[in-house]
Amino acid sequence: MSKYWDDSISYSQPAASVIRKNAGETKRKEKAKGKILSPVMVSDRNIVNNWWGSAWCDNLESYADYESRLDRGKRYVRSGAVLDLQIKKGKITARVQGSRKTPYKIEIRISPLQEERCQEVINKCTRRIENLETLIQGNFPEELKDIFLGKDGLFPTPREISFNCSCPDWALMCKHVSAALYGVGVRLDENPLLFFELRGLDVNRFIDITIANKVESMLANVNRPSSRIIEGKEAMNIFGVI
């Protein structure tokens, strides 16, 4: 006997060719209406190419409870199913093509970074000020990797994410939401500064405060003698200066 709340119900997985065909038809219809979509394009087998994009996907795949859904979402994003993806402050909206003609609507909300965690991230960056120039240029040196993946980093934990999809799948994270999250990885791979936008941070203010803190730290130590300074008598003993 079938039950209303039956988690064992499984939904068919359309072939990649079906997804591509439906996606193409949707794009043509939207274009005819004058609507501009922002699709996620995966050019090769690798969904992402930079370490920061890979870090997002690795973090996503650490959510063990969603393992089966993530595999399906990965297949969807490779098939060009993510027709539109928008990243805003604490919010991701997407339209993902499935087996039906009309794409599903997805909304993903991510909690803003708390002030205490934000300050900790700033403190970590302050200690590595030489990397900020690279950051301003839109790249992340790998030395800053723990700022994203480390404890209290920029990446959200499962409890900081909520999902909603218009599909009939009762799963908390359906394959369409999963595809959208992998699509976010593609977007971040292209523009890592979106990490800050996603967590509700103004990247320019973030960098300004980090630089100001570093300068303040340097000025505070300007009159303190350094243990690395060699006094005149000690220099003569070391180098034989007469």
N, C-alpha and C positions, 0 to 999 in steps of 0.2 A: 504494500500500500504506500502510495506517495504521501509525503508530508510537506506542509507549507514551508517549515524551516528545515530544509534538507541540505546540509552542507556538502553532501556527496554528489549533488548534481554537477555534471561537467558540461561545458559548452564546447562545441566543435571549433577546431582551429582551421580557419580558411588558409588555403595555399597562398604562398607569396604572390603568385601570378594574379590571384583574385584580388588581393589587397592592392596591388599596383594598378590593376584595371579600375577598381572602384575609386582609388585615389586620383587617378588621371581624370575620371569623369567629374569628380567633385571640384578639382582645380579648374576645369573648363567652365563649369557652372558658376563658380565664384568669380572667375575672371569676367564672365559675361555680365555679372551683376556689378562689376566695378570694385569688387572687394579684393584687397591685397592680403595674401597669406604669407606667413613666414615659416616655410617648411624646414624640417631638419633633414639635411642631406648627409648620408654616410657614403663616402666615395669608395671605400675598400673594406676589406674584412675587419680591419680595426675600427672600432667605433670612435675611439679617440687616439690622438698621437702624442700629446704632451703629458708630462708626468702629473700636472695638476688635474687634467681631465681624467686620467687614469685613477688618480687618487679619489675623485668624486665617485667613480664607478666602483672602486674597491670598497669605499665606505658604504655605498649602497648595498653591495653584495655581502656585507658583514651583517645585514639584517636577516639573520638565519630563518626567521619565521616566514619570510617571503620568497624563499629560494626557488620554488617551482614557478611562481609568477614572474620572477625576474628573467628566467630563461625565455619565457614566451615573449616578454616585453622586448628583450634583446632581438629576437627574431622579427618582431614588428617594426622596430626602429630601422633595422637593416633593410626592410622591405619598403621603406618610404612611407610608412603608415602615419607618421607624425606630420600632419599637413600644416599645422600652425602651432607655434610655441612662443609665448610671451613671458618674460621674466621681469617682475616688478618687485617693489619693496615688500618682502615677506609673502609674495604670492606668485604662483605660476599658473597660467591658463593655457590649455592646449586643446586641439581638436585632432582626434586620432581615428583613422579609418579602420573599419573592421569588416565583417562579412556583409553587413547591410549597406545600402547605398548612402545613407546619411551618416557622417562621422560622429563619433561620440564626443561629448564635451567633458573635459577634465578640469578640475580646480584643485590645486595643491597649495596648502598654506603652511608656511614655516615660521615658527615663533621668532620674534626679533631677538637679537643677541642681547643678553642682559648686560647692564653697565659694568658689573664686576668682571665678567668674562671679557668684555670689550677692552677694559683697562689692562687685563692680563696679556691680551694679544698685543696691545700697544707696547707694553713693557718688554715683551719678547723682541718686537721689531726694533725698539730703542737700542737694545744690546747688539743689534746687527745693522746699524745704520748704513753701512757700506752697501747693503743690498737694496736700499730704497730707490736708488736711481733706476735700477732694473725694474723695480715694481712700477715706477711712474711710467716707464716705457711700455707697460702692459705685459710684462713677463714676470714669472716667479722663480727666483733661484731655488734650487732644491734644498738649500740650507734652511729655508723657511717652511719646509714640508710639515714639521710638527705643529706649525701654527694652524694648519687645517685639520690634520689627523690626530694631533695630540689631545690629551685630556683638556677639556674646556677650550677647544679650538673653534674654528669657524664652521666646520661641518656640523650639520644638525644631527641629533640623535633621533631614534625612532619616535620617542615621545614628543619630540618637537615638530613632528610632521603630521598633518591630517590630510586625508584624500577624499575626493568626491568624483564619481564618474556617472554619466547618464546611462551606462550599459546595465543590463539586468543581472550581472554577476554579483552575488552577495559577498564575495570576498572583499576583505578590507583593502587589499591592494590587488586590483585586477590587472590583467595584462596590458590594458590601455594606460593605466596609471604608471605601470612599470615602464612602458615605452616612452612616456612623457619624461620620466625621471632620467632615463638614459639620454633622452634628447637634451635635457639640461646639461648632462655631462659633455655633450657635443658643443653646446653653446659656450660653456665655461672653458672648454678646450680652445675655442676660438678667441674668447675675450675673458681672461681670468678676473678682471676687475668686477665682473658681474657677481663674483662671490660676495663682495661688499654690499652691492645693491640687494641681493637676495636676503642678506641678514639685517637689512635696514640700516646700513652704515653709509655715510657720505665719505667716499674714498679720499677726496681732496682734504677734508677736515681731518680724517684719520692720519694722513701723511703729514699734514701741518703740525698736528699735536705731537706726533712721533719725533719729528725733527726738533721741535721746540723743547721737548723733554731731553733729547740728546744734548742739545746746546747747553741747557741748564745744568745737566750732569757734568759736562766738560768744564763749565765755569766754576762749579762748586769745588772742583779738584785742582784749579789752576795754581793755587798757592801751596798745595801739598807736595812735599818733596817725594820724588819717585825713587823706589828702591833700585831702579834700573840706571840711575845717574851715577856715574863713576867720579868720585872726588879726585882732585889733582894728584895727591900723594899715592892713592891707590892706582891711578893710571900709570904713574911712573914705575910702580912695582910690576904691573902687568906688561907694559909695553917697553919698559926699559928706557923711558924718556928721562933725559938728564936736565 
